[in-house]
Amino acid sequence: MRTNLLDGVRVLDLTNVLSGPFAGYQLALMGAEVLKVEATRGGDLARKLGASADLSARHLGISFLAQNSSKQSLTLNLKSEQGRQVFRQLVETHDVVLENFRPGVMDRLGFGWEALQEINPGIVYCAISGFGQSGPLRDRPAYDQIIQGMSGLMSVTGDRETAPLRVGAPIADTVGGFAAAFAIASALVRRGRTGQGAFLDVSMLEATLTAMGWVASDYLVGGSEPVPMGNENRTAAPSGTFATADGDFNIAANKQEQFEELCRVIGRPELIGDPRFAERESRKTNRLALKAEIEAVLTTRPSAHWDKEFAASGIPGAPVMDVATVLDSEQIVERSLVSTLRIDAAAGITGTGVGPEGDIRLLGAPTHVDGSPVGPDAPPPLLGEHTEQVLAGLGYSPDDIAAMRNEGVI
């Protein structure tokens, strides 16, 4: 279930596809009331994206389902005067405006930072974009693939033969969403003290670079340009992926005592005193020779055997898993990271990953609050599902709402 850390916070989520909706989802999981304001024709593009054609045809694509639970949906034509008037009313009664349009779009709609401040001086306005609201690249379109390439992330992913290589998940979008959610929560703390709103300019490029931390510092501080090293760890050895009798196994014996314990566990204590491996720097220099010595033993037993042995000895190590295996693992199940929600049967939802009663499984938050897991308590909304409810709350009559629908405002 959702937590109440952001109870009472009201968010207008104008975002599309991934980074923005992901940020809004994190806020919703923490208790914020998130109203998704969507275009009248089709809504969020992610409603049409994902592996299930059936779900995409019903504007509930898997990409949308992944990050829009516990939100409401209002369709609104912001290019119409009536639509803009409705949005002004919403800004008056909400705490946060979240968008991920290209820079300048909100200004052209009449809802840039200065305009929003005039409507609600305490508003927290967060704009996520590929490159930020300033700089020579500000107007360029950006998706996760573009940011992964421009950030240098792809240049250090893979090895010398395979790099540049895209990370297999949309990490740039996701990190950008986390950065936005954190910035919004921080701005709300200041507003709680001072009443002052905030303009938050989140760059996906900068968020990705920030997340690369040590890799960037190799260049900034050490003057060394990072290079792709595959599954090897530049800072230590043995630290990487090793073959066992039946699969791949990750080891991160980064400390001297961990290396020495590893040698004893695999029955090769003589490696401890070998001058090629005796010290951290010599192990890094001779990492391939050390890997060969270790794999000669690891390949005699399956990964499950080494997993048990390493865990008992305190050596950081674990099998390399696929997504299905880890999501169904005892650890993840016990932590309740995955929630099961039921979509309205009236929507006729079917497709891969959807249960016979319209059940879907979705990820929650990576944080437990006060000892309890945090997950969604309501399914992702149908397109415009809450439009009439929201408008009625603003004082519009059924006749007013019908007229707006006929005029294409909603």
N, C-alpha and C positions, 0 to 999 in steps of 0.2 A: 504494500500500500504506500501511497504518497506520504511524505512527512509534512510537518507544519512549519518548517523553518521560514518559509516565505509566505505564510498564511496572511491573507489580506492584500498581497501585492497583485496588481492587475496589469497584464501585459497585452499589448496589441502586437501581434506577430504577423507582419506583412511579407514574410520570407518565402522563398521557394527552394526546392530541391534538397539541399543537404546542410551546408554550414549554418544557415540561419534557423531552419527547422530543428536541427540538432540542438542549438543553443536554447531555443524555446522549450524543447522537450526537457532539457536539464532543469530549467526553471520550473516547469510544470511538476516534475518529479519531486522537487523540493517544496511544493505547496502553492506555487503561484497560480493564479487564475489566468490562463492563457487563451486569448481569443484570436483565432487565425482568421485574418481578413484576406479573402481570396477573390481573384478575378471572377466575374460572372460566367465567363466562358472557359470552362475546364479547370479553373482553380490552379492549385500548385501543380507544376509540371510533373513532380514526382508521383502524382496520382496515376500517371500513365507509364511509369517506369518499374521494371522488375521482371523476375523470371516467369511470372504467371500471367499469361495473356488474358485469362478470365478475370483476374483481379484488376488488371490495368484497364480493361474494357468497362469496368464498373467504377472507374475513378478511385480505386483503392489499391493502386500498385504496391508491390512489396516494399519498394523504396520509400513510399509514403507511410505505410504501416509501421515501418521501423522506428519512426521518430516523431509521431504526431498523436500518440495516445494522451489521454487526459487533457485534451484541448477541445475548444468549441470552434465551430466553423461558421463564419458569416460571409456571404458573397456580397460584394459591393463594387460598383463601377466608380472608381475614383476620378475618372475623366468627366463625369457628369457633375453639374453643380449640386444636385440633390445628394449625390453620393458623397461629395466633399463636405456638405453640411452635416451629414450623418457622422462622418469621420471626425469632424471638429468636436461634435458632442462626445464622441468616444474618448478623444484625447483629454477632454476636460475631466473625465472620471477615471482615467487610467494613470498608472505610474510609469510605465515603460512603453516606448515605441521601438520595435526591433525590425530592421529591414536589411536586405542584402542585394539591393538594386545596384546598378552602376552609379558612381558618383554623379550627382546632378539631377537624377530622376525625381527625387523627392522635392527638390526646389521647383522643378517644372510643374509638379502637381500642386504646388503651393504649400507644401508641408516640410520645408527645410528647417534647420535648427532654429533660426530666428523666429520663423512663423509658429513653430510648435511651442517655443518659450512664451510667445504672446498669448497663446491659448491656455497654457498650463506652465507657469514659471518653475514648477518643481519636477517637470517631466525629465525622465532619463531616456535619452535618445541614443540608441546604439546602431551604428551603420557598419555592416560587414561588407568588405569588398576584396577583390583580389589583391590590390596593391595599396589601398588606402585612399583617402580623400585628397591627397596632394602628391606631387611628384610627376615626372614625365610619363609614367605608365598608368596614371589614375584612370584614364578613360578606356583602357583596354579590357576586353572581356576575359574572364578567367574561370576555369574549372579546375578541379583537383589535379587532373593530369598536367595542366599547364603549370600550376604552382609547384608540383613535385619536380618538374624539369627545371624551372627557373630558380628554385631554392638551392639547387645543388644536391638535393636528397637523392635523386636518381643517379647522380654521378658517383655516389659512394655505396649504392645498393647493387648487389651482385659481386662478381669478381672481375678480374682484369679481362676475362673473355666475354662475360655477359653484360657488364655495365656499359651504358646506363640502363638501369632496370627500374620499372615502376614498382613501388610497394604495393602488395596485393590487396590492400584495403584503402579507402579514400581518406588517408591519414591527414592530408592538408586541410580538407574540409572539416574533418572532425576536430582537429586541434584548433582550427579557427573558431569552431562553435564553442569549445570549452573555454577559449580565451574570452569570447564575448560573454558567456554566462558568468564567468568569474568577474569580469569588469562591471557587468550590470549589478551583481550582488554587492560589489565594493562600493559602487556609486549609491546604491540604496542605503548603505550604512551611513555614508556622509550625509545624504539627504535627511536621514532620520535624526541626525544631530543638528543640522543647520537649515534644513528646508530647501537647500540648493539643488537644482537639477544638474544634469551633466550631459555633455556631448561626447560619446565614445566612438572613436574612429579605429576599427579593428581591421588590420591588414592580414589576409591569409598568408601572404608571402612572409611577412615578419613573424607571424605566429609559428610558421613552419621552421624558419631559421632559428627562432628562440628555442623550439623543441629539440633542435639538433645539438644544442648545448656544447658538449665536449668536442664534437666534430668541428664546430665553428671555432671553438677556442684553440684547437690545434693550429689553426691558421692565424687567428687574432693574437694569441699570446706566444705560441711556439714557433710561428713563422713557417709552419710545415703544411703544405697543401694536402688535405685528406685524399686518400686513394681507396678504391674499392677493395675489400679484403674478404668478400664472400661471408662465410659464417665465422671467420676468425675475429678475435677481439684484439684490436690494435694495442691495448694497454696491458695485456697480460697473456700468459700461456702456462698451462694448457687451458684455453678458454675458447670454445667453439663447438662445432658439431662433429661427432665421432661415430663411426660405423660399429654396430653390434652384430650379433648373429642374425637378427631379424629386422633391423631398422636403424634409424638414426637416433642419436642420443646426445643431448646438449650437456656440456660440462663447463663450469665457470669456477675453476680452482684458482681464484685470483690472489689468495694469500699464501704465504710460504707454508704455513701449517696445513693448509688445505691440500697443497701439492704433495707434501710429505705423506699425509694421510691417504691420499689417492694412490700413491706408490705402494703403500702397505696393503691397501684393500685389494688391489689387482695382483698382488703377489710379486711386485717388482721393486723391493726396497732399495736395490742397488742403484736405481735411477736417482735417488736423492743425492748421492755423492758424486754422480757423474758430472765432471766439470762443464759439460755442455748444458746441463739442466740445474745446476746447484743453486743459482741465483736468478732472480726475476729477469734481469736484463739478458742474461745468457739464454734463458728459456725462450724469450721473445726472438732472439737471433736464430735459435735452432728449433723454432716451433714445428717445422715440418718433420724433422727427425724425431722430435718428442711425440708428435701425433702418431707417427708410424709405430713407435714402441708401445704406445698405449693401445692403439687399435689392434695390434697383434694379440693382445689379451682379450679386449672387449668382444672381438668377433667370435670368441669361443663360447659365448653365452648370450641368451636373448636379452633384450632391453629390460624386461620385467625383473630379471635377476639383478642387473646392475642398478636399477631404480631402488630396489629394496636394500642392496648393499650400501649404496651411497647415502640414502636417507638415514640409515642406522649409524653411519659414520660422520654425519654432518657435512658431507661434501656436496656443494651445490651441483645438482645434476638432475635431469629428467628426460623422459622420452620426448621426441618431437611428435606432436599430435596433429591430426587434422581438425577442422572446425567441428564436425559432428561429434568426434570423440570427446573433445573438451567440454562442449556444451552439455553433453549427457553424462559427464563425469561426476563422481560422488562429491567432489569438492564444490563444483558449481551448483549441483542440485541442493546440497545442504545449505549453501549460502543464499539460495532462492533468488539468484540473479535473473532467472527467466520466469516471466509471469504468463499465465494463460488467461486470455480475455475472449469474450464472446461478442462477435459482431452481430448487429441486428439481422435476424433471419429474414426480415422483409426485403433486405437488399439482395437476396438471392446469391450470397457469396459462396463461391466454390473455387477450387483450384489447388495446386500443389501447396502443401503446408497448412491447409485449412482443414480442420476436423469436420466430421459429419454434421455437427451442430453449429458450424460457423466459428469454432474455436481457433484462435491463433496464438502462437507463442512469441513473446517479444522480450527484448532485454530491458532491464530496469537500470537503476543507478549503480555505480561501482562503489558506493558508500553506504555503510550501515549507520543509522542515526539512533543514538540511545539504545544500542543493542539490537535494533530491528532493521531488516532489509528494506530498501526503498524501491518500489515499482509502481507502474501505472495502475490506476483504479477505474479507468474508463477506456473503452476502445477508441481508436482513431475515428474522428467524425466523418460522416458522409459529407459530401460537398454541399455547403449551405445548410447543414442540418439544424443549426441554431439561429438562422437568420431572423425568423419571425419572433422568437423568444427575445433576442437581443434588441430588436427594434421596439417591441412592446415595452421593454424595460426602459427605453429612452422616451416613452410617452406616445409613440405612434399608434394610431388606431388600426383595426383590421382593414378598414377602407384605405387608409394611408398606405399600408403595406401592400395591398393589392394594386394600388395605383403605381407604386414604385416598381413592382414586378412587371406590370404592363409596359412601363416606360424603359425597362432595361437597367434600372438603377441597382437592382438586386438580382 
